Amino acid sequence: MSKNANSGAQDIATRRPDGTHRVVITGMGAVSPAGVGVEALWNAVMGRACCIGPIARFDATDHDVSIAAEVRDFDATEHGLSKKEARRFERFVQYAIVASDEAMAQAGLDMEAEDATRIACVFGTGIGGIDELQSGFSTLAEKGPKRVSPLFIPTMIGNIAAGNLSIRYGLQGECLNVVTACATGAHCIGTAVRDIRHGYIDAALAGGSEESVSPICLAGFANLGALSKSSDPCEASLPFDARRAGFVAGEGAGAVVLESLEHALGRGATVLAEVVGFGSTGDAYHMTAPEPSGDGVARAMLQALSEGGFTPADLGHLNAHGTGTPANDATESKALAAVCGEELARTVPVTSVKGTTGHTLGAAGAIEAIVCALSVANDCVPPTAGFAEADPACPVNVVVEAKTNYPQKVALSNSLGFGGHNASLAISPYRTSLA
C-alpha cells in the first residue's frame, strides 16, 4: 500500500491547483454477500469467489428465480447493535450501521475532538425498507389500519439509514440520502466529495445500503426481465460474458470516511486512497435501459478523469458497473471506447465484482468504490468472477486472473441507475505530491 507521509505534513500539497481541497479516504467498512468486513469482501473478490447461492431467506418456489447473493447468517447483535436496535431497524439500516462502525473505527475519528457541525452524513439506499413495506401492506390488507405499526414510516423510509447514522455518531453537518437507484452509493460518495472539496464540510461518512433480496423485489425485477434465471450460482452473474442474461440480486452496505487532506493530516490520520474526481450525468433516454451509445456514461467518466487532472491515457483500470445484463455491459463497453478510443479501450483492464457479490443495487457504488480504492492502493486489479466467453459486443479487456504488481495513476469506478443516472468516481493511490 502506498506510504502515507504524514510526518512531513507541512510539505504536502493539501490543495489542488485551483485552490480546492484534495479529498481522501481514511476509513472503509463493508457488509456484503462475502460476509461482514472489508477483509472478507476483498478476499472474495481477489479470490474470484462466487458468493451467490440458493435463496434461504424465504420460500422462492413460486418465483422465476431461485438464487441470490444474500448476506447469510447475519446477526446484528453480534456486530455492535443492541437487541432493541436489531428489532427496530430494517436490514438496510443494520447493514449500514455495521459497515459504518468499521469505517469510523478505521478512520479513528474522535467526535469529541471534532466540530460535529463540520462532519456530514451522505448515505443512501436505492429501495429502502422493502421488507417493512411489504409487511405493512399485508397487515393493512389482512388486519386493518389500526394494526399497522406506528413505526412503519420511520422504519421503512430510505433516509432513515442516514438519520440513524448521524444520531449514532453525532454527525451534525448536512444529513442526506441521495437516491439514484443502482448508482446511489456512488452518488452519495460523489456528493460528499464535492462538499468537502469546496469547503462546505471537513469530513463525511458516505455510502449506500440495500436489503433487496425480498419476495416483492425479486418478483418485480424478474417480471421486468432484469434477473438471470439460471439456477447455477456460478453460471448466473456473468459480467461482459457472451452468455449473460441478467443480474443476480445482492444486498449489503459499503461505507467510507472521506476528509479533506488538510483535515486528515491535521489529526494524524492514515490516508488509504484519494478520490480525485467525480462525474455525474443523465441519459434522458429511458426508464430502465441505458442510452445505447454510452454517451452519458462516457461523459461521466471524462468528467471524473478531467477533475483529477488525468487523461484517458492515464487510466489504470475500470471497475465497471458490469451487471451482466445484455444492455448494460454492451453500453459500458461503448462508453469506454468513446473515452479511450477503440484501440486503447481494448487494452485497459476491466473488472466487475458482480460475479462475486451479485448486484447490491444502492450499495453497489459504495462497495465497488472500496474495491477500487484497495486496488489502486495495492497496485492490482481484481479478477472478474463469472466471465469465461468473450462477447464481440463487449470488446474490452476483462480481467480473469488478478493483475498484481501493477501501479496505477488513476482508476474509475462506474455506477449506472434506472432512469439514466450515471456516476463515475476517479480514485488514485495517495501521493503526497500532485506532480
Disulfide bonds with the S-S distance in Angstrom:
none
